[in-house]
Amino acid sequence: MQMMVAILIALVAVLPAAAQIAPTEAELRAYSGLHAAAARGDVADIERRITASENKEAADSRQRTPLHVAVYLRKYDAARALLRLGADPNRLDIDRYDIITIASVANDLPMLKIALEGGGNPRTVTSRYDGTALIAAAHLGHVEVVRMLIAAKAPLDHVNNLQWTALIESIVLGDGGRNHTETLRALVDAGANVNIPDGSGATPLKLARSRGYREMVTILEKAGAR
């Protein structure tokens, strides 16, 4: 069992970042219409095209809309314009990522703020792992993103199909360093359940102890973890 868990952790450790596929250079060259305008960050062209009834939900071969493209490429003004003009902030691409999760994985706080203010739902279940943006951010130790998602009422105790919560991912996919420890602290302080076990029955406290993450252990013990 321990060997299987170790293999699973190794396979998942590079995700979700590797699973999110931004437009390639070839795709960017081939884009036209709103996709091209979004990739350039050309707000005037975006406004002109949507006013002329161009489909703002048009999708490329990976089901990325112009809004997805703007978010991937950190085109903040373009993303604001598309949201203001009615682009769907909760549309999923082919890998089931929404703009909140894309921004969260990229540790892009300005874009995450735009996505949330534009109607993005932090409770959306995303990715092949049936996770959330909060789980993805906790996995990567993006502390400020985690705090912003908590403030936006992201679900603290969602369990993905690996049987991991955000709190567990901050332990098993973290390195025990400052970022992952502060991520765990933020989740605990927000009221995350510290006793939800993983699929093998191991609690967050047991997982932290087994890895020698002493500061995490202290945080969990003070919160009543068993």
N, C-alpha and C positions, 0 to 999 in steps of 0.2 A: 504493500500500500504506500509506504513512504517513498519508494522508488517511483511509483506512478505519479504521486503528488509532485515530486521533484521535476519530473519530465513535463508535467502540465505547467508548472510555474515557469520553467525555461521557455516553453512554447509561447506562453501568454505574455511574458515579460516585455517583448518588443511591441506588443499591441496595447492600446488601440492606434498608436501613432502610425505604425506600418500599414494598418488596415484602411486608413484614410488616404485617399489618393487624390492629390491636387491635380489640376490640369497639367499635362505635359507641354513641353515647348511645341511639339507638333500639333497638339490640340489647340493651343493658343493661336498658332498661325492659321489654323483652319477655321477658327470661329468667325462667325458673321453675326450681324444683327445685335440683339441685346447681349448675347454672350460676349461678343467682342467689345461692346461698349462697357460692360461690367469689368472685363479684364483690364481695360484701359483706365477704368475709374472715371469715365466720361459722363458726368452727371447730365449735361445738356443733351447729349445724344440719347441717354436713357429716357429722359423726360419727353423728348421729341418722339421717340419710337413708341412709348407707351401711350402717349396722346394719340398717336396714329393707329392705335389698337394692335400693336405687335404683342404677341403672346408672352406675357411676363413669366409664365410657368413653363416655357419651352425647355426641353431637357436634351442634354447631349447623350452620348452613347453610354455614359455611366449615370444617367438620370440626375446630373447636376444641372440645376437651374441657373440663370444669371445671378441670383442671389447667392447660391452656393459658391459660384466662381468668385464673386466679390469678397466673400468671407475668406475663402482659401488664400486669396491674393492680398488680403489686408487693405482692400480698397474701401475705407471707412465711409467716405462721402457717397460712393456708389451704393453701398449697402443701405445707408440711411435713405437715399432716394428711392431705391426699390421697395423698401418697407413702407415708406410714406405713400407710394403709389400703388400699394396693395399686393405686393409679392407675399407669398405664403411663408411665414417664418418657421413653420413646423414641417415643411416638406422634407422627406427623407431621400437621400441619394441611393444608389444601387446597393451600397453596403450598409444602408439603414442609419446613416448619420444625418443629424439636423445641424443647423447653423450654431446652436448653443454648444453641442458636443464638439463640433469642429473648432470653434473658438476656444473652448476649454482645453482641448488636447494641445492646441498651439500655444497655450498660456497667454492668450491675447485678451487682456482685460478690457481694453477699449472696445473691441469687437463684441465681447461678451455683453458688455453694458448696452451696446446698440441692439444686440439680439434680444435681450430681455426687455428693453424699453419698447422694442418694435413688436412685441407680442409673442416672442418665443416662450415655449412652455418648458420650464426646467424639470417637469415631472415626466416628460416623454421618455418612453422606453426605446432605446436605440441600440444598434450594432448587432452583430451575429451572436453576441453574448447576452442579449436581452438585458442590457445594463442601462445606465443613466450617465448623463454628463458628470454628475458628482462622483460616481464610481470611477470613471475615466480619469478625472482630475486627481482623485485620491491615489490611484494607481501611480500616477506620475509625480506626486508630491507637489502639485501646483497649489501652494497654500492660499494665496490670495484669490485664486479662482474658486477654490473650495469655500472660502468665506463668502464670496459673492453669491455663489449658488445656495449656500445655507440661508443667507439673508433673503434670497428669492423663493424660499420655501421648497427647495428641492427635497425629495424624499430621503430621509436619513438612513432608513433601514431596508431599502430595496435590496432584494437578493437576486443576483443574476443567475444565469443557467450553469455557472460554475459553482454555484452555492456560496458565493462570496458577497458580502456587503462592502460598502465604501470603506468602512473601518477595517475590515479584514484585508482588503486590497492594500491599504496603506502599510500593513504589516508584511504580508506575504510577498508583495511585489515591490516593497520599499527596501531601503538599505539601512534603516535604523538611524539615519542621519537627521540633521536638523529639519529639512523640508518635510520628510515623511512623519517625523515626530510631531511637528507643529500641525501637520494635517490631521493626525490622529487626535491631538489635543483639541483642535477646532471642532471636530466631530463629537468628541466626548462632551465638550462644553455646551454644544448645541442640543445635547440630549440623545445622541445616538445610543442604541441599545448595545451595551458592552458585553452581553452574554449570548448573542446569537452565534451559534457555532457554524463551522463550515460543513461541507457534505460528509466529512469523516467523523464529525462530532467534536472536533477540536475547537475550543473557545478562543477568542482573541487573546486572552491572557496566556493560555497554553502556547499559542503560536508565537507570541512575543517572547515568552520565556525560552522556548526551544531555539530561538534565534539569538538569544543573548542581548535583546534590545532593552536594556535596563531602564532607560527613561520611559519608554513606552509601558513597561511593566508597572512602574510607579504610578503613571497616569491612570492606568486601568484599575489598579488596586484601589486607588483613592476614590474611583468612581463606582466601586462595589463589584468589580469583575470577579468572576469565580473561575 
